[in-house]
Amino acid sequence: MEFRTLTPEEEYVIVNKGTERPYSGKYETLKEKGTYVCRRCGAPLYRSEDKFDAGCGWPSFDDEIAGAVKKQTDADGMRTEILCARCDAHLGHLFKGEGMTSKNTRHCVNSVSMDFIPAKSESAATTRPSTDTAIFAGGCFWGVEYYMMKSGGVISTTVGYTGGHTENPTYQQVCSGNTGHYEAIEVVFDPSKTNFEKVAKLFFEIHDPTQWNHQGPDRGEQYRSAVFYRNEEQKKITDKLISQLKANGYAVVTEVKPAGKFWKAEDYHQDYYNHKGSEPYCHGYVKRF
């Protein structure tokens, strides 16, 4: 992971967990449409439509991009600190119960912790989204994330649960086989550096798409292989790749389903192998295309 060079002021906030002076930040009153990204690593954090005027002197948001923000108890033992989920850059603090918006949540963020990417490019004819997202299930989500994080153009990954019928499931509930959920991964990528087809090809090459209800030694319906498409273009590409694999002799059982609610898994599952310092035991790269 490459970090951008920080100014002393940025390092004071992002690394040393300081706070910029209220009403001094460049994004405090910004109303332009676009995406706010981490100043240190560039990962998308917030969308402009979730920004609101809290009158507190710092940029405020009542929601985050899924999986982008990590929460932990602040060093003062009372507040909730918010950090970039990708690089642990200090963003600010999270407050709930203030009743300022219908979501009853306020992410109070330092402007110096972020960069802003306008929604409009220099030429409207060439406007493209700053990020895109893919959702896959291919056995234990630890191993799928391990390889996805190493792929060029991937900005961030979040492991979680999808495809089931239980609200906000826990790992234990999913493993019981009673929730219908898949262990899945949400992959945010930069369309200027990669695309859905390349990411999907990698998905089919880091797990065995011919195994049903298991992946390697892991057994259970949560380990089913699936692509959860977010639009018709993703479905079309997935169907094409599966047809290619079948033509190459692979008896593919991967399901192709519309994306639904994605529930972020517990924090200890995120970036599991990098934190553990080991490699996957049930996933590996096999060239299939």
C-alpha positions as CSV (number, residue, x, y, z in Angstrom):
1,M,0.0,0.0,0.0
2,E,1.5,3.3,-1.1
3,F,1.0,6.4,1.2
4,R,1.0,10.0,-0.1
5,T,3.4,12.5,1.3
6,L,1.8,14.5,4.1
7,T,2.3,18.0,5.2
8,P,3.1,18.6,8.9
9,E,-0.5,19.8,9.5
10,E,-1.8,16.6,7.8
11,E,0.5,14.4,9.7
12,Y,-0.6,16.1,13.0
13,V,-4.2,15.0,12.3
14,I,-3.9,11.8,10.3
15,V,-1.0,10.1,12.1
16,N,-1.0,11.7,15.5
17,K,-4.8,12.0,15.8
18,G,-5.0,15.7,16.2
19,T,-7.9,18.0,15.3
20,E,-7.9,20.9,13.0
21,R,-9.4,24.2,14.2
22,P,-13.2,24.5,13.7
23,Y,-14.4,26.4,10.7
24,S,-10.9,26.3,9.2
25,G,-11.2,23.3,6.9
26,K,-11.5,23.7,3.2
27,Y,-14.4,21.2,2.9
28,E,-16.5,22.5,5.9
29,T,-18.9,24.4,3.7
30,L,-18.3,22.7,0.3
31,K,-21.6,21.7,-1.4
32,E,-20.2,20.4,-4.7
33,K,-21.2,16.9,-5.8
34,G,-18.5,14.2,-5.7
35,T,-16.6,11.8,-3.5
36,Y,-14.4,12.4,-0.5
37,V,-11.4,10.1,-0.4
38,C,-8.7,9.4,2.2
39,R,-5.8,12.0,2.0
40,R,-3.2,9.3,2.8
41,C,-4.2,6.3,0.7
42,G,-6.9,7.6,-1.7
43,A,-9.6,5.1,-0.6
44,P,-13.2,6.4,-1.1
45,L,-14.8,7.4,2.2
46,Y,-17.9,9.5,1.8
47,R,-20.3,10.7,-0.9
48,S,-21.5,14.3,-1.2
49,E,-25.1,13.3,-0.9
50,D,-24.5,12.1,2.7
51,K,-22.9,15.5,3.7
52,F,-24.9,17.9,5.8
53,D,-24.4,21.2,7.6
54,A,-24.2,20.3,11.3
55,G,-23.0,23.8,12.3
56,C,-20.1,22.3,14.3
57,G,-17.2,23.7,12.3
58,W,-16.1,20.4,10.6
59,P,-17.4,18.5,7.5
60,S,-20.3,16.2,8.7
61,F,-21.7,13.1,7.1
62,D,-24.6,10.9,8.2
63,D,-23.4,7.8,6.3
64,E,-20.2,6.3,4.8
65,I,-19.3,4.3,1.8
66,A,-19.8,0.7,2.8
67,G,-16.8,-0.8,4.5
68,A,-14.8,2.4,4.2
69,V,-14.6,3.6,7.8
70,K,-13.4,1.8,10.8
71,K,-14.7,2.6,14.3
72,Q,-13.0,2.1,17.6
73,T,-13.0,3.6,21.1
74,D,-11.1,6.8,21.3
75,A,-8.0,7.1,23.6
76,D,-10.2,9.2,25.9
77,G,-12.3,6.1,26.5
78,M,-15.5,8.0,25.8
79,R,-15.8,8.9,22.2
80,T,-15.8,6.8,19.1
81,E,-12.9,7.4,16.8
82,I,-13.3,6.9,13.0
83,L,-10.4,5.8,10.8
84,C,-9.9,4.9,7.1
85,A,-10.5,1.2,7.0
86,R,-7.8,0.8,4.4
87,C,-4.8,2.6,6.0
88,D,-6.0,3.5,9.6
89,A,-5.7,7.3,8.9
90,H,-7.4,9.3,11.6
91,L,-10.5,11.0,10.3
92,G,-12.3,12.3,13.3
93,H,-15.1,11.1,15.6
94,L,-18.6,9.5,15.3
95,F,-21.6,10.8,17.2
96,K,-25.1,9.3,17.4
97,G,-28.4,10.3,18.9
98,E,-28.2,14.0,18.0
99,G,-31.2,13.9,15.8
100,M,-29.7,16.1,13.1
101,T,-30.7,13.9,10.2
102,S,-33.1,10.9,9.8
103,K,-30.1,8.6,10.1
104,N,-29.3,10.1,13.6
105,T,-25.6,9.8,12.9
106,R,-22.8,12.3,12.5
107,H,-19.3,11.5,11.2
108,C,-17.4,14.6,12.2
109,V,-14.4,14.6,9.9
110,N,-11.2,16.8,9.6
111,S,-10.9,18.4,6.2
112,V,-7.2,17.7,6.1
113,S,-7.9,13.9,6.4
114,M,-9.6,14.0,3.0
115,D,-9.3,14.9,-0.7
116,F,-12.3,15.7,-2.9
117,I,-13.0,14.2,-6.3
118,P,-15.7,16.2,-8.2
119,A,-18.5,14.3,-9.9
120,K,-18.0,16.1,-13.1
121,S,-14.8,15.6,-15.2
122,E,-13.3,18.3,-17.4
123,S,-15.3,16.9,-20.3
124,A,-18.9,15.7,-19.6
125,A,-18.6,13.4,-22.6
126,T,-15.8,11.4,-20.8
127,T,-17.3,11.4,-17.3
128,R,-16.8,8.1,-15.6
129,P,-17.4,7.0,-12.0
130,S,-14.4,7.5,-9.7
131,T,-15.0,4.0,-8.3
132,D,-16.9,0.9,-9.0
133,T,-17.9,-2.1,-6.9
134,A,-18.1,-5.9,-7.3
135,I,-19.4,-8.5,-4.9
136,F,-18.2,-12.1,-4.9
137,A,-18.6,-15.2,-2.8
138,G,-15.9,-17.9,-3.2
139,G,-15.5,-19.9,0.0
140,C,-13.8,-18.5,3.1
141,F,-13.8,-14.7,2.6
142,W,-10.3,-14.5,4.2
143,G,-8.7,-16.1,1.2
144,V,-10.6,-14.3,-1.5
145,E,-9.8,-10.9,0.2
146,Y,-6.1,-11.9,0.4
147,Y,-5.8,-12.2,-3.4
148,M,-8.1,-9.3,-4.3
149,M,-6.2,-6.9,-2.2
150,K,-3.1,-7.6,-4.3
151,S,-4.8,-6.9,-7.6
152,G,-3.9,-3.7,-9.4
153,G,-6.6,-1.1,-9.4
154,V,-8.4,-2.4,-6.3
155,I,-8.9,0.4,-3.8
156,S,-10.4,-1.4,-0.9
157,T,-12.1,-4.6,0.2
158,T,-14.6,-5.5,2.8
159,V,-15.6,-9.0,3.8
160,G,-19.2,-9.7,5.0
161,Y,-22.4,-11.6,4.4
162,T,-25.0,-11.4,1.7
163,G,-27.8,-13.4,0.0
164,G,-29.5,-14.5,3.2
165,H,-32.7,-13.7,5.1
166,T,-31.3,-12.7,8.6
167,E,-30.8,-9.0,9.4
168,N,-27.3,-8.0,10.5
169,P,-26.1,-11.7,11.0
170,T,-23.1,-12.6,13.1
171,Y,-20.4,-15.0,12.0
172,Q,-21.7,-17.7,14.3
173,Q,-25.2,-17.4,12.8
174,V,-23.9,-17.6,9.3
175,C,-21.8,-20.7,10.1
176,S,-24.9,-22.4,11.6
177,G,-26.3,-22.7,8.1
178,N,-29.7,-21.2,9.2
179,T,-29.4,-17.7,7.7
180,G,-28.9,-18.5,4.0
181,H,-26.0,-16.1,3.8
182,Y,-22.8,-16.5,1.8
183,E,-19.4,-15.4,3.0
184,A,-18.8,-12.6,0.5
185,I,-16.4,-9.8,-0.3
186,E,-17.2,-6.3,-1.6
187,V,-14.4,-5.0,-3.9
188,V,-14.1,-1.3,-4.6
189,F,-11.9,-0.6,-7.6
190,D,-10.7,2.3,-9.8
191,P,-12.2,2.0,-13.3
192,S,-9.3,4.0,-14.8
193,K,-6.9,1.2,-13.7
194,T,-8.9,-2.0,-14.0
195,N,-12.5,-3.1,-14.8
196,F,-15.1,-5.5,-13.7
197,E,-14.1,-8.2,-16.2
198,K,-10.5,-8.2,-15.0
199,V,-11.6,-8.4,-11.3
200,A,-14.1,-11.1,-12.1
201,K,-11.5,-13.2,-14.0
202,L,-9.3,-13.0,-10.9
203,F,-12.2,-14.2,-8.8
204,F,-12.6,-17.3,-11.0
205,E,-8.9,-18.0,-10.8
206,I,-8.4,-17.7,-7.0
207,H,-11.1,-20.2,-6.0
208,D,-12.5,-23.4,-7.6
209,P,-15.8,-22.5,-9.3
210,T,-16.7,-26.2,-9.8
211,Q,-17.1,-26.9,-6.0
212,W,-20.6,-26.7,-4.5
213,N,-21.2,-25.9,-0.9
214,H,-17.5,-26.1,-0.1
215,Q,-14.1,-24.7,-1.0
216,G,-11.2,-26.9,-0.3
217,P,-11.5,-28.3,3.2
218,D,-14.2,-25.8,4.2
219,R,-17.7,-27.2,4.2
220,G,-21.1,-25.5,4.4
221,E,-23.6,-23.5,2.4
222,Q,-21.9,-20.2,3.3
223,Y,-19.0,-21.3,1.1
224,R,-21.0,-21.4,-2.1
225,S,-19.6,-19.7,-5.2
226,A,-21.5,-16.7,-6.5
227,V,-21.3,-13.4,-8.3
228,F,-23.7,-10.8,-7.1
229,Y,-24.1,-8.4,-10.0
230,R,-24.9,-4.8,-9.4
231,N,-26.1,-4.0,-13.0
232,E,-26.9,-5.7,-16.3
233,E,-23.4,-5.1,-17.6
234,Q,-21.8,-7.0,-14.7
235,K,-24.3,-9.9,-15.3
236,K,-23.5,-10.0,-19.0
237,I,-19.7,-10.1,-18.3
238,T,-20.2,-12.8,-15.7
239,D,-22.3,-15.0,-18.0
240,K,-19.7,-14.6,-20.7
241,L,-16.8,-15.6,-18.4
242,I,-18.8,-18.7,-17.2
243,S,-19.5,-19.7,-20.8
244,Q,-15.7,-19.5,-21.5
245,L,-14.9,-21.6,-18.5
246,K,-17.4,-24.2,-19.5
247,A,-16.0,-24.3,-23.0
248,N,-12.6,-24.9,-21.4
249,G,-14.0,-28.0,-19.7
250,Y,-14.8,-26.6,-16.2
251,A,-18.2,-27.7,-14.7
252,V,-18.9,-24.3,-13.2
253,V,-21.5,-24.2,-10.4
254,T,-21.0,-20.5,-9.6
255,E,-24.4,-18.8,-9.1
256,V,-25.2,-15.4,-10.7
257,K,-27.5,-13.4,-8.6
258,P,-28.6,-9.8,-8.2
259,A,-26.8,-7.9,-5.4
260,G,-28.8,-7.4,-2.3
261,K,-28.0,-6.1,1.2
262,F,-24.3,-6.6,2.1
263,W,-23.6,-6.9,5.9
264,K,-20.1,-6.1,6.9
265,A,-18.4,-8.9,9.0
266,E,-16.9,-8.4,12.4
267,D,-13.7,-6.3,12.5
268,Y,-11.5,-9.3,13.2
269,H,-12.4,-10.8,9.8
270,Q,-11.2,-7.7,7.9
271,D,-7.8,-8.1,6.2
272,Y,-7.4,-11.3,8.2
273,Y,-4.3,-12.8,6.6
274,N,-2.3,-9.6,6.5
275,H,-2.9,-9.1,10.2
276,K,-2.1,-12.7,11.0
277,G,1.0,-12.7,8.8
278,S,0.1,-15.9,7.0
279,E,-1.3,-17.1,3.7
280,P,-4.6,-18.8,2.7
281,Y,-4.9,-22.6,3.1
282,C,-7.9,-23.0,0.9
283,H,-7.3,-20.6,-2.0
284,G,-4.6,-20.2,-4.6
285,Y,-4.2,-18.8,-8.0
286,V,-4.9,-21.1,-11.0
287,K,-4.9,-19.7,-14.5
288,R,-8.2,-20.6,-16.2
289,F,-8.6,-18.1,-19.0
